[in-house]
Every structure is written in C-alpha cells, then in structure tokens.
Amino acid sequence: MRILFAGTPEFAVPCLQVLIAGGHDIAAVYTQPDRPAGRGRTLQQSPVKLLALKHRIAVRQPESLKRDRAAVAALRDLGADLMVVVAYGLLLPRGVLAAPRLGCINVHASLLPRWRGAAPIQRAVLAGDSASGVCIMQTEAGLDTGPVYHRLSIPLAPRETGGSLHDRLAALGAQALNEALPGIADGSRQAQPQDPASATYAHKLTKEEAEIDWTQPAAAIERLVRAFDPWPVAQTRCHGEPLRIWSAERVAPADTADTAGSAADAPGTVVATDRTGIAVATGDGILKITRLQPPGKRPMDAADFLNARTMDGVHLG
C-alpha cells in the first residue's frame, strides 16, 4: 500500500520499522516539529524523524494540521491508500481523516475502550490492571472512539513499570499492525465498535500527580512509583528538599525491624532503616523505599543513601 505515517516518540518507531520492512510505499512521514531539549535547549529531532531520514523518507513537520490548510492540501495530494497514526501528538481534522482512500488507523496502547486518552500505559499500571495491550482502530474525530480492527493483550508483570510496559507495548503494537494490515487492505478484516459504557479515560500525566500522599495505602503508593518510572518519577520531600523515589515495595510489619507499634506512626514517618531500604508508614501498611534520588545526585540504592544519613524517625512529605 501507499502509506502515510504520523508519529513522534520512541513508542512509534517499531511500527514505522515494520512498515519499512514490509516493503510498503511510505509517501511521507509526519512528525512534530523539532523541540528544544536538554540543558543546552538545543533542537532535538524526534525518534520517528531520525528513522525516516535514515531510510530517505520524506519528512513533514507542520505545527498544526487543524489550522494549516496548505499542509492538509499537500497531504491530500500524496494520494495515499492509508494513514497510520502512532502517538503523533497532534489532532487530525476531518479533512485529514478522510484524505487517504482507506482513511486513518491508530495504534493505541490499551485494550479499548479502557484507557482512551493520552497516558494509557501509566494509567494501567497506576490502577493495578492485570492486563494491557494494543488496539488497531479506525481513527475518528472523537478521542479514541473508533471501531477496533485488531487487538493483542499481555499480562502485566508484578513489578511492571511505566517504562517496561511502554517498551513491551511498542513491540506489540508493531506486531498487531503487521497482522492487521493485510485484512484492512483487502477489506476482509472488519472493525468492531467499542462499548462507550465501558470507556475510561487516561488523562495526561502531570508532575503534581507524582507527589506522594503518604495517607494513601502502601499498595497504591507502590503502584504510583512503578507507573511514574521513568517520568515524571514519584517524589516526596525530606527536610524540605525534593526526594525522587525510583523503586519501592510493600512489606509486612513482621518483615521490617523495629516496627512494633508502627500502626500508630503518622503516615510519612520513617519507622525503620537497614541496607535493604527505608520503611515508611502509610495510610495502610508499610512501604519500603529501595532506590531513590536526592537533589543534584544520580539515582542510588537506599543502602548508599543511608551511608551518610540517619533517617530513623524522619517525616517525609
């Protein structure tokens, strides 16, 4: 098929790779404009753009397709059979959705209709879902509301993080796309409508959400730590300074030394420390911090952090 591809971050790269390997005629790749990043704030090309340039595929980077009529007209003139959209990050107007002969399909990182929206991967971990997956859906004007052509699911690992699930679903998305394309091309694969009554929404992540509320149960905080790894990273405050929490685990009081009477400790109180971690009282249960990052330092194991600090009785938050 003659295909347009729209994507920006690393998550979209495996899907573009599978289209290239499949020998499709990729008329153009659409990706977001280069953005400043890093301490030097130098312009950075997106991972999708870098792959497209490597394979000498034309790259187009409009600031908006909703307001740029010339860009939409140019897209329409490419005469594509299909547009494949993977984490593009820009809204597609109706004129774009209708331009390719077969319309637009989207590779979405959830088991729709659960977790429509911007952050389905992290929301699945945060909610404690037992499974996640990818869907190949027909793109509509609504937010991830289109009918689904194909879906693949995987169980979440006990210690799944936002980062690990991202990588697994990126690969799974490429597999699902490869499996779905032949049937979409010849019309043998029919899209099934979603049940709107079962829809949930994965709102965009914010740094404010990453602030740990120690009155929450240890299980919920542990999921937050895993979901927000590698961004925005769970954090708390220690002696008034921010402290990033990269890894933590729930423990039974009997597994933590010197926790007798810890149920009476205020949430956020450090109730015990040893080389395995820093045990903190929560609204329900104890959470042991095992890897953390003080200001201006690299992430480190709790044992290294404790070498120069005494934390017993300290209140976090």
C-alpha positions as CSV (number, residue, x, y, z in Angstrom):
1,M,0.0,0.0,0.0
2,R,0.9,3.6,-0.4
3,I,1.0,4.8,3.3
4,L,1.4,8.0,5.2
5,F,2.9,7.6,8.7
6,A,2.3,10.0,11.6
7,G,4.2,9.5,14.8
8,T,6.7,11.2,17.1
9,P,8.2,9.4,20.1
10,E,10.2,6.2,20.6
11,F,6.9,4.3,21.0
12,A,6.1,4.8,17.3
13,V,9.5,3.7,16.0
14,P,8.7,-0.1,15.9
15,C,5.6,0.5,13.8
16,L,7.4,2.6,11.3
17,Q,10.1,-0.1,11.2
18,V,7.6,-2.8,10.4
19,L,6.1,-0.8,7.6
20,I,9.5,-0.2,6.1
21,A,10.4,-3.9,6.4
22,G,7.1,-4.8,4.8
23,G,8.0,-3.0,1.6
24,H,5.2,-0.5,1.7
25,D,5.4,2.7,-0.3
26,I,5.7,5.3,2.5
27,A,4.8,8.5,0.8
28,A,5.7,10.7,3.8
29,V,6.3,10.7,7.5
30,Y,4.6,13.3,9.6
31,T,6.1,14.1,13.0
32,Q,6.1,17.0,15.4
33,P,8.4,19.9,14.8
34,D,11.9,19.7,16.4
35,R,11.8,20.8,20.0
36,P,14.4,22.2,22.4
37,A,15.6,19.7,24.9
38,G,18.4,19.0,27.4
39,R,20.3,21.5,29.4
40,G,21.5,23.3,26.3
41,R,18.0,23.5,25.0
42,T,19.2,22.6,21.6
43,L,16.7,21.5,19.0
44,Q,16.1,17.7,19.0
45,Q,14.7,15.7,16.1
46,S,12.1,13.1,17.1
47,P,13.0,9.4,17.1
48,V,10.5,8.9,14.2
49,K,12.1,11.7,12.1
50,L,15.6,10.2,12.7
51,L,14.4,6.8,11.4
52,A,12.6,8.3,8.4
53,L,15.7,10.3,7.4
54,K,17.9,7.2,7.8
55,H,15.7,5.5,5.1
56,R,15.4,8.6,3.0
57,I,11.7,9.0,3.5
58,A,10.2,12.5,3.1
59,V,9.5,14.2,6.5
60,R,6.9,16.8,7.1
61,Q,6.6,18.7,10.4
62,P,3.6,21.1,10.4
63,E,2.9,22.9,13.7
64,S,-0.8,22.1,13.3
65,L,-2.9,20.3,10.8
66,K,-6.1,21.9,12.1
67,R,-5.0,25.4,11.2
68,D,-2.7,24.8,8.2
69,R,-4.9,24.4,5.1
70,A,-1.9,24.2,2.8
71,A,-0.4,21.3,4.8
72,V,-3.7,19.5,4.6
73,A,-3.9,20.1,0.8
74,A,-0.4,18.8,0.4
75,L,-1.2,15.7,2.4
76,R,-4.3,15.0,0.3
77,D,-2.2,15.4,-2.9
78,L,0.0,12.5,-1.8
79,G,-2.7,10.1,-2.8
80,A,-2.2,7.6,0.0
81,D,-4.2,4.4,0.5
82,L,-3.9,4.6,4.3
83,M,-2.6,6.8,7.1
84,V,-1.1,5.0,10.1
85,V,-1.0,7.1,13.3
86,V,1.1,6.2,16.3
87,A,1.5,8.7,19.2
88,Y,1.7,11.6,16.8
89,G,0.7,14.2,19.4
90,L,-1.3,16.5,17.1
91,L,-5.0,16.5,16.4
92,L,-6.1,15.3,13.0
93,P,-9.0,17.3,11.4
94,R,-11.7,15.6,9.4
95,G,-10.1,16.7,6.2
96,V,-7.0,14.6,7.0
97,L,-9.0,11.6,8.3
98,A,-10.9,11.4,5.0
99,A,-7.9,12.1,2.7
100,P,-6.5,8.5,2.3
101,R,-8.6,6.0,0.4
102,L,-9.0,3.7,3.4
103,G,-8.9,6.5,6.0
104,C,-6.6,6.6,9.0
105,I,-5.9,3.9,11.6
106,N,-4.3,4.4,15.0
107,V,-2.1,2.1,17.1
108,H,-3.4,2.7,20.7
109,A,-1.6,1.3,23.8
110,S,-4.6,0.0,25.7
111,L,-7.4,-2.5,25.5
112,L,-10.1,-0.1,24.3
113,P,-12.5,1.1,25.4
114,R,-10.4,1.1,28.6
115,W,-8.0,3.9,28.8
116,R,-8.8,6.2,26.0
117,G,-6.6,9.3,26.0
118,A,-3.1,10.5,26.5
119,A,-1.5,8.2,29.1
120,P,-3.0,4.7,28.8
121,I,0.3,2.9,29.7
122,Q,0.9,4.6,33.0
123,R,-2.8,4.6,34.0
124,A,-3.0,0.8,33.6
125,V,-0.1,0.4,36.0
126,L,-1.4,3.0,38.4
127,A,-4.8,1.3,38.5
128,G,-3.4,-2.1,39.2
129,D,-4.8,-3.6,35.9
130,S,-3.9,-7.3,35.4
131,A,-3.5,-6.9,31.7
132,S,-2.9,-4.3,29.0
133,G,-2.4,-4.4,25.2
134,V,-2.7,-2.6,22.0
135,C,-5.6,-1.9,19.6
136,I,-5.6,-1.1,15.9
137,M,-8.6,1.2,15.4
138,Q,-10.2,3.3,12.8
139,T,-9.5,6.9,13.7
140,E,-12.5,9.1,14.2
141,A,-13.0,12.7,15.2
142,G,-13.7,11.6,18.8
143,L,-10.9,10.8,21.3
144,D,-10.0,7.1,20.7
145,T,-13.6,6.3,20.0
146,G,-13.2,4.5,16.6
147,P,-14.1,0.9,15.9
148,V,-11.3,-1.7,16.5
149,Y,-9.8,-3.9,13.8
150,H,-7.5,-5.9,15.9
151,R,-6.3,-6.2,19.5
152,L,-3.5,-8.1,21.3
153,S,-3.2,-8.4,25.1
154,I,-0.4,-9.2,27.5
155,P,-0.5,-9.7,31.3
156,L,1.2,-7.1,33.5
157,A,4.3,-8.3,35.4
158,P,4.2,-8.0,39.2
159,R,6.9,-5.3,39.1
160,E,5.8,-3.7,35.9
161,T,6.8,0.0,35.5
162,G,5.5,2.6,33.1
163,G,8.8,2.2,31.2
164,S,8.8,-1.6,30.9
165,L,5.2,-1.7,29.8
166,H,5.9,1.1,27.3
167,D,8.7,-1.0,25.7
168,R,6.6,-4.2,25.6
169,L,3.6,-2.4,24.1
170,A,5.7,-0.7,21.5
171,A,6.8,-4.0,20.2
172,L,3.3,-5.5,20.5
173,G,1.9,-2.5,18.6
174,A,4.2,-3.3,15.6
175,Q,3.1,-6.9,15.7
176,A,-0.5,-6.0,15.8
177,L,-0.2,-3.5,13.0
178,N,1.6,-6.1,10.8
179,E,-1.1,-8.6,11.5
180,A,-4.0,-6.2,10.8
181,L,-2.8,-4.5,7.6
182,P,-3.5,-7.3,5.0
183,G,-7.1,-7.6,6.1
184,I,-7.6,-3.8,6.2
185,A,-6.1,-3.5,2.7
186,D,-8.4,-6.2,1.1
187,G,-11.5,-5.4,3.3
188,S,-11.6,-8.9,4.9
189,R,-11.0,-7.5,8.4
190,Q,-14.0,-5.7,9.8
191,A,-13.7,-3.1,12.6
192,Q,-15.9,-3.8,15.7
193,P,-17.5,-0.8,17.5
194,Q,-16.4,0.0,21.1
195,D,-18.8,-0.1,24.0
196,P,-18.9,3.5,25.2
197,A,-20.4,2.5,28.5
198,S,-17.2,0.7,29.4
199,A,-14.9,3.6,28.5
200,T,-12.3,5.0,30.9
201,Y,-10.0,7.9,30.3
202,A,-6.3,8.1,30.7
203,H,-5.7,11.8,31.4
204,K,-2.3,13.3,30.7
205,L,0.3,12.9,33.4
206,T,1.4,15.9,35.5
207,K,4.3,16.4,37.8
208,E,1.9,17.4,40.5
209,E,0.4,13.9,40.5
210,A,3.9,12.4,41.2
211,E,3.9,13.9,44.7
212,I,3.4,11.0,47.1
213,D,0.4,11.3,49.5
214,W,1.5,9.1,52.4
215,T,-2.0,8.9,53.8
216,Q,-2.8,6.6,50.8
217,P,-2.4,2.8,51.2
218,A,1.1,1.3,50.6
219,A,-0.3,-0.7,47.7
220,A,-1.5,2.5,45.9
221,I,1.8,4.3,46.5
222,E,3.8,1.4,45.3
223,R,1.8,1.4,42.0
224,L,2.4,5.1,41.7
225,V,6.1,4.7,42.0
226,R,6.1,2.0,39.3
227,A,3.7,3.8,37.0
228,F,5.7,7.1,37.0
229,D,9.0,5.4,36.2
230,P,10.7,6.9,34.1
231,W,8.5,10.0,34.0
232,P,7.5,12.1,35.9
233,V,9.0,10.0,38.8
234,A,7.3,9.7,42.2
235,Q,8.7,12.2,44.7
236,T,8.3,13.3,48.3
237,R,10.0,15.9,50.5
238,C,12.7,15.2,53.0
239,H,13.9,18.0,55.3
240,G,12.2,20.4,52.9
241,E,14.0,19.2,49.8
242,P,12.6,17.0,47.0
243,L,13.4,13.4,47.1
244,R,12.7,11.2,44.0
245,I,11.5,7.7,44.6
246,W,12.5,5.2,41.9
247,S,11.7,1.9,43.5
248,A,9.7,0.8,46.5
249,E,7.9,-2.3,47.7
250,R,5.2,-3.2,50.2
251,V,6.4,-5.1,53.3
252,A,4.6,-6.7,56.2
253,P,5.4,-5.2,59.6
254,A,6.9,-8.6,60.6
255,D,9.4,-8.3,57.8
256,T,10.7,-4.9,59.0
257,A,12.9,-4.5,62.1
258,D,11.8,-2.2,64.9
259,T,8.3,-1.6,63.7
260,A,6.5,-2.5,66.9
261,G,3.6,-0.1,67.3
262,S,4.2,1.3,63.8
263,A,0.4,1.4,63.2
264,A,0.4,4.5,65.5
265,D,3.0,6.3,63.4
266,A,1.8,9.2,61.3
267,P,1.8,8.5,57.6
268,G,5.1,9.5,56.1
269,T,7.1,8.6,59.2
270,V,10.3,6.5,58.7
271,V,9.8,3.6,61.1
272,A,12.9,1.6,60.3
273,T,16.0,1.5,58.1
274,D,18.5,-1.1,57.0
275,R,20.6,-2.0,54.0
276,T,17.5,-3.2,52.1
277,G,15.6,0.0,52.3
278,I,13.8,2.8,54.2
279,A,10.5,1.6,55.7
280,V,7.8,4.3,55.8
281,A,4.4,4.3,57.5
282,T,1.5,4.9,55.1
283,G,-2.3,5.2,55.5
284,D,-2.5,1.4,55.3
285,G,0.7,-0.6,55.6
286,I,4.4,0.0,55.3
287,L,6.3,0.9,52.1
288,K,10.0,0.2,51.8
289,I,11.9,2.6,49.6
290,T,14.7,0.7,47.9
291,R,16.0,3.2,45.3
292,L,15.9,7.0,45.4
293,Q,17.5,10.2,44.2
294,P,18.3,13.2,46.3
295,P,18.7,16.7,44.6
296,G,21.7,17.0,42.4
297,K,22.6,13.3,42.6
298,R,22.1,10.2,40.5
299,P,19.6,7.6,41.5
300,M,21.1,5.3,44.1
301,D,20.2,2.3,46.3
302,A,18.8,3.0,49.7
303,A,22.0,1.5,51.3
304,D,24.2,4.1,49.6
305,F,21.8,6.9,50.5
306,L,21.9,5.8,54.2
307,N,25.7,5.7,54.3
308,A,25.8,9.5,55.0
309,R,22.4,10.0,56.6
310,T,20.3,8.9,59.6
311,M,16.7,8.6,58.6
312,D,15.0,6.9,61.6
313,G,12.0,8.9,62.7
314,V,12.2,11.4,59.9
315,H,8.9,12.5,58.5
316,L,8.6,12.5,54.7
317,G,6.1,14.7,52.8
